Amino acid sequence: MSRNSATEKYRILFVANEPLYFYLQRAPLVREAVGLGLEVHIATPSGRKLAELQALGSTVHIWQLSRTSIGLLTNPRALLT
């Protein structure tokens, strides 16, 4: 699969169950990915540090996933959000 670097960016999606801890632990990784020219997306429930995650240059998608679920099949609402 080839990409035309002039028109398309590579994308990366991070899935986090808690935006605060994702920010505290992964902000340098997001910064580096954005600096390398990747299009960074983060799927996470609403919570603290969402604005800071966006300020790093990422796109934040609010995705409600129960922290107690053991998978997508046991939490079908997660697939609909």
Steps between C-alpha positions, in 0.01 A plus 500: 500500500656828396400847606557832335665691785406833342127432537453234769623459856538180691250475784531348843215433743553472873220352710507609864264415782593814701608826332678639808735204532548474126610864497731457798666189357480540122518874425866473386408217262213702352725805464764292321246340266354839408852636451574215258197602295259227605131576532433406863154402627409408856179312589420547867207565733439860600703620794783727608785599265301478174592857405865430577491190278359710217761769563768239427371491143281191526134449419300375797197276450271450797434127523304363792642166599425354839814454706357177640425333168718217380454564131295660228261206478398548863460874450306540171422868563869574449467397136213743446673814630 
